[in-house]
């Protein structure tokens, strides 16, 4: 039980203000369908944290911190540009799902955003420290859900009152800043 509780607490705290929390808000603003987004976050987190114990340390040694930094920085900047491009979804106020569907789009985006993230690294370290891999993954997943699910519902409520264009512009600026910070750090 110790592995579960410590894993939950560490990841919930580490996730506060993290890029995946921002991604949760962006997905909620873009798609306005909280349940498929939350379920997508759950599936992506289970997959990512499940693999983190097995491949997380291998990926960081093969790619190294500089390559991971560049991948993250360029990805954030690309996301900032993407946020500025209007699409059919915006024109119809979120009624239609994206080509892959809200759920699958969330799974892919969230899984990729977690690659090399501090919570993924924390999962690798916790799995190395505690003998119960299952309890660590269950705890880190619960921590992610405690930090991100409320953001999805908050984002959905905000987009009901704030024009979607403002949300996109704000998100684009935040992603661009995160990209520059990642490249410069």
C-alpha positions in Angstrom: 0.0 0.0 0.0 3.0 2.3 0.7 4.0 2.1 -3.0 0.5 3.0 -4.1 0.1 6.0 -1.7 3.5 7.4 -2.3 3.2 7.0 -6.1 -0.2 8.8 -6.0 1.0 11.7 -4.0 4.3 12.3 -5.8 2.7 12.2 -9.3 -0.3 14.3 -8.3 2.0 17.0 -6.9 4.5 16.7 -9.8 1.6 17.1 -12.3 0.5 20.5 -11.0 1.2 23.1 -13.6 2.8 20.5 -15.9 2.4 20.5 -19.7 0.0 17.5 -19.6 -2.3 19.5 -17.3 -2.2 22.3 -19.9 -2.9 19.7 -22.6 -5.9 18.6 -20.6 -7.2 22.2 -20.7 -6.5 22.6 -24.4 -8.3 19.3 -25.3 -11.3 20.3 -23.2 -11.4 23.7 -24.9 -11.0 22.3 -28.4 -13.4 19.3 -28.2 -15.8 20.2 -25.4 -16.5 16.5 -24.6 -15.1 15.9 -21.1 -15.9 12.1 -20.8 -14.0 10.9 -23.8 -11.1 13.2 -22.9 -10.9 11.9 -19.3 -11.2 8.3 -20.5 -8.5 9.0 -23.1 -6.2 10.4 -20.4 -6.8 7.3 -18.3 -5.9 4.9 -21.1 -2.9 7.0 -22.2 -1.6 7.2 -18.6 -2.0 3.5 -18.0 -0.2 2.7 -21.2 2.6 5.2 -20.7 3.2 4.5 -17.0 2.9 0.8 -17.7 5.7 1.0 -20.2 7.7 3.6 -18.2 9.1 1.0 -15.8 10.3 -1.2 -18.8 11.5 1.3 -21.4 11.7 4.7 -19.6 15.2 4.4 -18.5 16.3 2.8 -21.8 14.9 5.7 -23.9 16.6 8.4 -21.8 20.0 6.7 -22.1 19.6 6.1 -25.9 18.3 9.6 -26.8 20.0 11.5 -24.1 18.7 14.7 -22.4 19.6 17.0 -25.3 17.7 15.2 -27.9 14.7 14.8 -25.6 14.9 18.6 -24.9 14.8 19.4 -28.7 12.0 17.0 -29.4 9.9 18.5 -26.6 10.8 22.1 -27.5 9.9 21.6 -31.2 6.8 19.7 -30.3 5.5 22.5 -28.1 6.2 25.1 -30.8 4.4 23.0 -33.4 1.5 22.7 -31.0 1.4 26.5 -30.7 1.3 26.9 -34.4 -1.4 24.2 -34.7 -3.6 26.0 -32.1 -3.6 29.1 -34.4 -5.0 27.2 -37.4 -8.8 27.2 -37.5 -10.5 24.1 -38.6 -14.0 22.7 -39.2 -14.3 21.8 -35.5 -14.0 25.4 -34.4 -16.6 26.6 -36.9 -19.1 24.1 -35.6 -18.4 24.8 -31.9 -17.1 21.4 -31.1 -20.2 19.4 -32.2 -18.3 17.1 -34.6 -15.4 14.8 -33.5 -12.0 15.1 -35.1 -11.0 12.5 -37.7 -9.6 10.1 -35.1 -12.3 10.9 -32.6 -12.0 12.8 -29.4 -11.0 9.7 -27.4 -8.3 8.4 -29.7 -7.0 12.0 -30.3 -6.7 12.4 -26.5 -4.9 9.0 -26.1 -2.3 9.8 -28.7 -1.7 13.4 -27.7 -1.5 12.6 -24.0 0.7 9.5 -24.5 3.2 11.5 -26.6 3.1 14.4 -24.2 4.0 12.1 -21.3 7.1 10.8 -23.1 10.2 12.0 -21.2 7.9 13.9 -18.7 8.8 14.3 -15.1 5.9 12.0 -14.1 7.1 9.3 -16.4 10.6 9.6 -14.9 9.1 9.5 -11.5 7.2 6.3 -12.4 10.5 4.7 -13.6 12.2 5.6 -10.3 9.3 4.5 -8.1 9.1 1.2 -10.0 12.8 0.6 -9.3 12.3 1.5 -5.6 9.2 -0.6 -4.9 8.8 -4.3 -5.7 5.1 -3.9 -6.6 5.1 -2.7 -10.2 1.3 -2.9 -10.3 0.9 -0.7 -7.2 3.3 1.9 -8.5 1.5 2.1 -11.9 -1.9 2.2 -10.2 -0.7 5.0 -7.9 0.9 7.1 -10.6 -2.2 6.7 -12.8 -4.5 7.8 -9.9 -2.2 10.8 -9.3 -2.4 11.8 -13.0 -6.2 11.5 -12.9 -6.5 13.5 -9.7 -4.5 16.3 -11.3 -6.0 16.3 -14.8 -9.6 15.2 -14.7 -10.8 18.4 -12.8 -8.9 20.5 -15.4 -10.9 18.9 -18.2 -14.2 19.8 -16.6 -12.9 23.3 -15.7 -11.8 23.8 -19.3 -15.2 22.7 -20.6 -16.9 25.2 -18.3 -14.5 28.0 -19.3 -15.1 27.4 -23.0 -18.9 27.8 -22.5 -18.2 31.4 -21.4 -15.0 32.5 -23.2 -14.7 32.7 -27.0 -12.8 29.7 -28.4 -10.5 32.0 -30.4 -9.2 33.6 -27.1 -8.6 30.1 -25.7 -6.6 29.2 -28.9 -4.5 32.3 -28.8 -3.8 31.9 -25.1 -2.9 28.3 -25.6 -0.7 29.1 -28.5 1.2 31.6 -26.5 1.7 29.2 -23.6 2.8 26.4 -25.9 5.3 28.7 -27.7 6.7 29.9 -24.3 7.0 26.2 -23.1 8.8 25.3 -26.4 11.3 28.2 -26.1 11.9 27.3 -22.4 12.5 23.7 -23.3 14.9 24.6 -26.0 16.8 27.0 -23.8 17.0 24.9 -20.7 
